[in-house]
Amino acid sequence: MALVLSVTVHKAQRMVALAIMLAHRLPATFAAMRRGDIDSAKATAIAEPTASLSDEHARQVDALMAERLEGKNPGQLRRAVARLVHRVDPDGAAARAQARRRERKVELLPGYDSMSTLVADLPAEAASAAYARVDRLARQLRGRDEPRTLDQLRADVLADLLLDSPGGGGAKAEIFVYVDAKTLAGADDQPAELAGYGPIPGWLARQIAHDPGSTWRRIVTDPLNGQPIDVGRQRYRPPAATDRFVRVRDRECRFPGCHRPAQLGDNDHHTPWDHHGHTDTDQLINYCRRHHRLKDKTGWRYDLDIETGVLTVTTPSGMRYHSTPDALADHTSIG
């Protein structure tokens, strides 16, 4: 097959594996592909995260995903499937997470033109916290007289931290983990959510929560749609509480297809402040810095439906893309 299609053996193996999974384990996904509702890239995004599941569990995920295909790019589909994989097979997901953590490593990949790439395969919570610290330190160094770009600053900060140079100061990193109260108490083992990453096993959420440096915050979700309706705010004045609520609610940049964690982004007034916009939670939305700036570029339009939370982005060419907020608590029955 590799010779016929002029592809690598690895590529041919992936194509065969996808065909087998679609034909025998994912009938709804296969039907959507035959109808032209999804292409091979989206089918692959659905199929690959289910590879480790039993046939029964794979079909459960397939049936649940059949109603969640519209308007999602491959990355969003892969994340949605990953959440369902954790829900239908929490024990298997926990075991796989433990096995993958034993494979953590750091590699040096020699490059060209006096550059090399340093790669670290880390537990998700450690990688998220490490990046958050590097990013925060880099942003603190930005200024009118600073010639380096943000990417260059991040690279220099990372090197300073690893080499114990003076530039690697001690900014505190912040990550958001969303976990059900029953799972936190050990009475259930449903997956939690690490902002900017996706689902993590319940045992890992408990491990992070019980770290001495962790701060717990109560979040009340709507029983019908799973969206946050209140965040514990005893320690904060109203402006800070509002800011925190929006970051907790949105979790990630709301631009379609972007998954940058909300704690690294900007809370923006949908209706600009100088156009009588209010600093209320339904008027605030989180964007990463790049998509925040894009909003003000000529030809771009962002429209937020206050009732549903759906964000519609219209490009200069007139194409429209939608971003629908994922529920923080998923009450869908998995049979």
C-alpha positions in Angstrom: 0.0 0.0 0.0 2.9 2.4 0.8 4.3 1.8 -2.6 1.0 2.3 -4.4 0.2 5.5 -2.7 3.8 6.8 -2.5 3.7 7.3 1.2 5.9 6.1 4.1 5.2 2.8 5.7 4.2 4.6 8.9 1.7 6.7 7.0 0.2 3.6 5.3 -0.1 1.8 8.6 -2.0 4.8 10.1 -4.4 4.8 7.1 -5.1 1.1 7.4 -5.6 1.4 11.2 -8.0 4.3 10.6 -10.0 2.2 8.1 -10.3 -0.7 10.4 -11.4 1.4 13.3 -14.0 3.2 11.3 -15.4 0.0 9.8 -15.5 -2.1 13.0 -15.6 0.3 16.0 -16.9 3.8 14.9 -19.9 3.3 12.7 -21.3 6.8 13.4 -18.0 8.5 12.5 -17.8 6.4 9.4 -21.3 7.3 8.3 -20.5 11.0 8.9 -17.4 10.7 6.7 -19.4 8.9 3.9 -22.0 11.8 4.0 -19.2 14.3 3.7 -19.9 15.9 7.1 -16.3 15.3 8.2 -13.1 14.7 6.3 -10.3 12.2 7.0 -8.4 14.6 9.3 -11.5 14.9 11.5 -12.2 11.2 11.4 -8.6 10.6 12.5 -9.0 13.1 15.3 -12.0 11.1 16.6 -10.5 7.6 16.0 -7.0 7.9 17.4 -7.9 8.8 21.0 -10.2 5.7 21.1 -7.5 3.3 19.9 -6.8 2.1 23.5 -10.5 1.5 24.3 -12.4 -1.8 24.1 -14.7 -2.1 21.2 -17.7 -1.5 23.5 -16.2 1.7 24.9 -15.2 2.9 21.5 -18.8 2.5 20.2 -20.0 4.4 23.3 -17.7 7.3 22.5 -18.6 7.1 18.8 -22.4 7.4 19.5 -21.9 10.3 21.9 -19.7 12.2 19.4 -22.3 11.8 16.6 -24.2 14.8 18.1 -21.0 16.9 18.7 -19.4 17.1 15.3 -20.8 20.4 14.0 -18.5 23.4 13.9 -15.5 21.7 15.4 -12.0 21.6 13.9 -9.8 18.5 14.3 -8.2 19.8 17.5 -11.5 20.5 19.1 -12.8 17.1 18.1 -9.7 15.3 19.6 -10.2 17.1 22.9 -13.9 16.3 23.0 -13.1 12.7 22.4 -10.4 12.7 25.0 -12.9 13.9 27.6 -15.3 11.1 26.7 -12.6 8.5 26.8 -11.9 9.5 30.4 -15.6 9.3 31.2 -16.4 5.9 29.7 -13.1 4.3 30.9 -11.8 6.1 33.9 -9.8 3.2 35.2 -8.1 2.6 31.8 -7.4 6.4 31.5 -5.8 6.4 34.9 -3.6 3.4 34.2 -2.5 4.9 30.9 -1.7 8.2 32.6 0.5 6.4 35.1 2.3 4.5 32.3 2.9 7.7 30.3 4.4 9.5 33.3 7.0 6.8 33.6 8.1 7.7 30.0 8.9 11.4 30.9 12.2 12.5 29.4 14.3 15.4 28.1 15.9 15.3 24.6 18.3 17.6 22.8 17.7 17.8 19.0 20.7 19.4 17.2 19.5 22.0 14.7 21.0 24.3 12.1 22.6 27.7 12.1 23.9 27.5 15.6 20.4 26.6 17.1 19.1 23.4 18.8 15.8 22.3 20.2 15.4 21.2 23.8 12.3 18.9 24.2 10.9 17.9 27.6 8.1 15.3 27.8 6.6 16.1 31.2 3.4 15.4 33.2 0.8 17.8 32.0 0.5 19.8 35.2 4.2 20.3 35.5 4.5 21.4 31.8 1.6 23.8 32.2 3.0 25.3 35.4 6.5 25.6 33.9 5.3 27.4 30.8 3.1 29.7 32.9 6.2 30.7 34.9 8.4 31.2 31.9 5.6 33.3 30.2 5.0 35.4 33.2 8.7 36.2 33.7 9.1 37.0 30.0 6.2 39.4 30.1 7.6 41.2 33.1 10.8 41.9 31.1 8.9 43.6 28.2 9.3 47.3 28.0 9.7 50.2 25.6 13.4 49.8 25.4 13.4 46.0 25.2 14.3 44.9 21.7 13.6 41.2 22.1 10.3 39.7 21.0 8.1 37.8 23.5 9.2 34.4 22.0 12.9 35.5 22.4 12.2 36.5 25.9 10.6 33.2 26.8 13.6 31.3 25.3 16.1 33.5 27.2 14.1 33.2 30.5 14.0 29.4 30.2 17.8 29.3 29.6 18.4 31.6 32.5 16.3 29.4 34.8 18.0 26.2 33.8 21.5 27.7 33.9 20.8 29.4 37.3 21.4 32.8 35.8 20.3 36.1 37.5 17.5 36.5 35.0 15.5 33.5 36.3 13.6 35.2 39.1 10.9 33.6 41.2 7.5 34.4 39.7 4.7 32.1 40.9 3.1 29.9 38.3 -0.6 29.4 38.2 -2.6 26.6 36.6 -6.4 25.9 36.7 -7.7 22.4 37.4 -11.5 21.8 37.4 -12.6 18.8 39.5 -15.9 17.5 40.8 -16.4 17.6 44.5 -17.0 13.9 44.7 -13.9 13.1 42.8 -11.9 15.6 45.0 -13.2 13.7 48.1 -12.3 10.3 46.6 -15.9 9.2 46.4 -15.9 9.2 42.6 -13.2 9.0 40.0 -14.5 11.1 37.1 -11.9 13.0 35.1 -10.9 16.5 35.9 -9.9 19.2 33.4 -6.5 21.0 33.2 -7.0 24.3 31.5 -5.1 24.5 28.2 -4.5 20.8 28.2 -7.7 18.8 28.6 -8.9 15.9 30.7 -6.8 14.3 33.4 -7.5 11.4 35.7 -9.2 11.9 39.1 -6.2 10.6 41.0 -4.0 13.3 39.4 -6.5 16.1 40.2 -6.5 15.0 43.9 -2.7 14.9 43.9 -2.6 18.5 42.5 -5.3 19.7 44.9 -3.5 18.4 48.0 -0.2 20.0 47.1 0.7 22.4 49.9 0.8 25.3 47.4 -2.7 24.7 46.0 -5.7 27.0 46.5 -9.2 25.5 46.4 -12.1 27.5 45.1 -15.8 26.5 45.1 -17.5 26.7 41.7 -21.3 26.2 41.3 -22.4 25.0 37.9 -25.8 25.1 36.3 -27.4 21.6 36.5 -28.9 21.9 33.1 -26.0 23.1 30.9 -23.0 22.6 33.2 -21.8 26.2 32.9 -20.4 28.1 35.9 -22.8 30.4 37.7 -20.8 31.3 40.8 -17.2 31.2 41.9 -16.2 31.4 45.6 -15.0 35.0 46.1 -14.6 35.6 49.8 -11.0 36.6 49.4 -11.5 39.1 46.6 -13.0 42.5 46.1 -15.6 42.6 43.3 -13.3 43.6 40.3 -10.9 40.8 41.2 -13.7 38.3 41.7 -15.2 39.2 38.3 -11.9 38.8 36.6 -11.4 35.4 38.3 -14.9 34.2 37.4 -14.5 35.0 33.7 -11.2 33.1 33.6 -12.7 30.1 35.4 -15.8 30.2 33.1 -14.0 30.5 29.8 -11.0 28.3 30.8 -9.3 29.1 27.4 -9.1 31.8 24.8 -12.6 31.9 23.3 -11.4 32.5 19.7 -12.5 29.5 17.6 -9.9 26.8 17.7 -7.6 28.5 20.2 -6.7 26.6 23.4 -4.4 29.0 25.2 -5.2 28.9 29.0 -7.4 31.8 30.2 -5.0 32.7 33.0 -2.4 33.7 30.4 -4.9 35.8 28.4 -6.9 39.1 28.6 -10.4 39.6 29.8 -12.0 41.9 27.2 -15.2 44.0 27.3 -17.3 42.7 24.5 -18.9 46.1 24.3 -16.0 48.5 24.7 -15.8 50.5 27.9 -15.8 53.8 26.0 -19.0 52.7 24.3 -20.8 52.3 27.6 -19.8 48.7 28.1 -20.2 47.3 31.7 -17.7 45.3 33.7 -20.2 42.4 34.2 -19.5 38.7 33.7 -21.8 38.5 30.7 -20.0 41.4 29.0 -16.5 40.0 29.5 -14.8 37.4 27.5 -11.3 35.9 27.5 -8.9 36.1 24.6 -5.2 35.3 24.3 -3.1 38.4 23.5 -2.9 37.6 19.8 -6.6 37.2 19.3 -7.4 40.1 21.5 -5.3 42.3 19.2 -6.8 40.7 16.1 -10.3 41.9 17.2 -9.3 45.5 16.5 -7.8 44.9 13.1 -9.7 46.2 10.0 -12.3 43.8 8.7 -12.5 41.5 11.7 -15.8 41.3 13.7 -16.5 39.5 17.0 -20.2 39.0 18.0 -21.1 37.5 21.3 -24.5 36.1 22.0 -25.1 37.0 25.7 -27.8 34.3 26.1 -25.9 31.3 24.7 -22.3 32.4 25.1 -21.7 31.6 21.4 -19.0 33.8 19.9 -19.1 34.4 16.1 -16.0 35.6 14.4 -16.3 37.1 10.9 -13.1 37.4 8.9 -12.2 40.2 6.5 -13.3 37.8 3.6 -16.7 37.4 5.2 -16.2 33.8 6.5 -17.9 33.2 9.8 -16.7 30.9 12.5 -18.3 30.0 15.8 -17.0 29.2 19.3 -19.4 27.4 21.6 -18.3 27.3 25.3 -17.8 23.7 26.6 -19.7 22.8 29.7 -17.6 22.7 32.9 -19.7 19.8 34.2 -20.9 17.3 31.6 -24.2 15.7 32.7 -24.7 13.6 29.6 -25.5 10.0 30.3 -22.9 7.6 29.0 -25.2 4.6 29.2 
